[in-house]
Amino acid sequence: MSELQSLPEKTVERLSEYRRTLLRCQKQGITHIFSHVLAGIHGLTAVQVRRDLMLIGFSSDTKKGYDVSVLANFISDILDSEAPMNIGVIGMGHLGQAITKYFNGKGLKLKIVASFDVDNQKVGSVIDDIPCYSMEEFTDRVEELDINIVILSCPSSKAEQTVLPIVNAGIKGVLNFTSKPLNFPLGIVVENYDITTLLEKVAYFVKEQEES
């Protein structure tokens, strides 16, 4: 984990993207890939790809390109923890259910094991093979199921109410899908994922292309 902590945030993001591409290549029977090909798939330069891989200490036979299987495993050793990490989802509306349905079954060492909601119609049910518990049970279930990370997909108006339970339960990481930026104490890794901001960014560049 020391390598991961020392890597720039954007490098970690790109390594995750590279690995998904490499795993797709494996399924297609592709055994080697050149840096410029990997770069082209992700809209990067070959220099950027090589720089990212140099940061994690990976080198390759440039005559054949990168060995797809070896590189995928090497990146996995950097990104993945030795033991699987369990994840909880707070808010099982349409977004929470979509995230759960998409995420599980990806073969990663990350697994959604529980969901939490305040809706009595959802609490006590099993949604996409994931049990849904009341938020009143949050701390107990986090300890029982050894949950390290939570995904916030509750309504933005309720997001701040989750901060104290998350801190008290000893959660180490938060992926926030609400439009409300949240602040947590040091020691909790937080990623605020604002879909509206991302969509507006895409719309801006579409506008710029149309006007140029």
CORDAMO-V836114 format. One record per run of one state. SS is the DSSP state (alpha for helix, beta for strand, coil for the rest). FROM is the first residue (numbers start at 1). LEN is the number of residues. If there is no record, write none. Layout:
ss=(SS:SS)
from=(FROM:FROM)
len=(LEN:LEN)
This chain:
ss=(coil:alpha:coil:alpha:coil:beta:coil:alpha:coil:alpha:coil:beta:alpha:coil:beta:coil:alpha:coil:beta:coil:beta:coil:beta:alpha:coil:beta:coil:alpha:coil:alpha:coil:beta:coil:beta:coil:alpha:coil)
from=(1:2:7:9:28:32:34:35:42:46:56:66:68:80:85:91:94:104:110:118:126:128:130:135:146:147:153:156:159:161:169:173:177:189:193:195:212)
len=(1:5:2:19:4:2:1:7:4:10:10:2:12:5:6:3:10:6:8:8:2:2:5:11:1:6:3:3:2:8:4:4:12:4:2:17:1)
